[in-house]
């Protein structure tokens, strides 16, 4: 009879755990810095122009694109259409390369 009580006690212990909910960690969320803010900081602080006090980043930063030149409108991507467009462009390039290799006139 003590074996039955022990099994029943284990089942109760398992049931108690199934109703417990873990407490979510409390994490401080910091604001994400915008590209414009990073760009302003980069131009303001010359210390950011070197990496590990060895590598000069001035040439790289001189040729970085501004936010305005890389910003695009948010528009949905449709996998079927995107796949078809890329496949078509690749096929056109491959066909042109084959024609050049065979000495044919490329249109």
C-alpha positions in Angstrom: 0.0 0.0 0.0 2.9 2.4 0.5 4.0 1.8 -3.1 0.6 3.2 -4.3 0.9 6.3 -2.1 4.4 7.0 -3.4 3.3 6.8 -7.0 0.3 9.0 -6.3 2.6 11.5 -4.6 5.0 11.6 -7.6 2.0 12.2 -9.9 0.9 15.2 -7.8 4.4 16.6 -7.8 4.5 16.4 -11.6 1.1 18.0 -11.9 2.1 20.9 -9.6 5.1 21.6 -11.9 2.9 21.6 -15.0 0.9 24.5 -13.7 3.9 26.7 -12.8 4.9 29.4 -15.2 8.4 30.6 -15.5 9.0 34.3 -14.8 10.3 36.2 -17.8 13.6 37.9 -17.3 13.5 41.7 -16.9 15.7 43.1 -19.7 16.3 46.7 -20.3 15.5 47.6 -24.0 17.7 50.3 -25.4 16.7 52.4 -28.4 18.2 51.5 -31.7 20.5 54.1 -33.1 19.5 55.4 -36.6 21.9 55.5 -39.5 21.8 59.3 -39.5 22.9 59.4 -35.8 25.7 57.0 -36.6 26.8 59.1 -39.5 26.8 62.2 -37.5 28.9 60.6 -34.7 31.3 59.3 -37.3 32.0 62.7 -38.7 32.1 64.3 -35.2 34.7 62.0 -33.7 38.0 61.5 -35.4 38.7 58.6 -33.0 36.2 56.5 -35.0 38.4 56.9 -38.1 40.8 54.2 -37.0 40.3 50.6 -36.1 42.4 49.2 -33.2 44.6 52.3 -33.5 46.1 50.7 -36.6 43.8 50.6 -39.6 42.9 54.0 -41.1 39.2 54.0 -42.0 39.1 57.5 -43.6 39.2 56.2 -47.1 36.3 53.8 -46.3 34.2 56.4 -44.6 34.8 58.9 -47.5 33.1 56.5 -49.9 30.2 55.3 -47.7 26.8 56.0 -49.1 24.5 58.4 -47.2 21.2 57.3 -45.8 19.3 59.1 -48.5 21.1 57.2 -51.3 20.4 53.8 -49.8 16.9 54.3 -48.5 14.2 52.4 -50.3 10.5 52.4 -50.0 9.2 49.4 -48.0 7.3 47.2 -50.4 6.4 43.5 -50.1 8.5 40.9 -51.9 6.6 38.2 -53.6 8.7 35.0 -53.8 7.3 33.8 -57.2 7.8 37.1 -58.9 11.2 37.7 -57.4 12.4 34.2 -58.4 11.1 34.6 -61.9 12.8 38.0 -62.3 16.2 36.8 -61.0 16.0 33.6 -63.1 15.1 35.6 -66.2 18.1 38.0 -65.7 20.5 35.1 -65.0 19.3 33.2 -68.1 19.7 36.3 -70.2 23.3 36.8 -68.9 24.1 33.1 -69.5 22.7 33.3 -73.0 24.8 36.4 -73.8 27.9 34.7 -72.5 27.3 31.6 -74.6 26.8 33.8 -77.7 30.0 35.6 -77.0 31.9 32.3 -76.5 30.5 31.0 -79.8 31.3 34.2 -81.7 27.7 35.0 -82.3 26.4 38.6 -82.4 24.9 39.6 -79.0 21.6 41.5 -79.3 
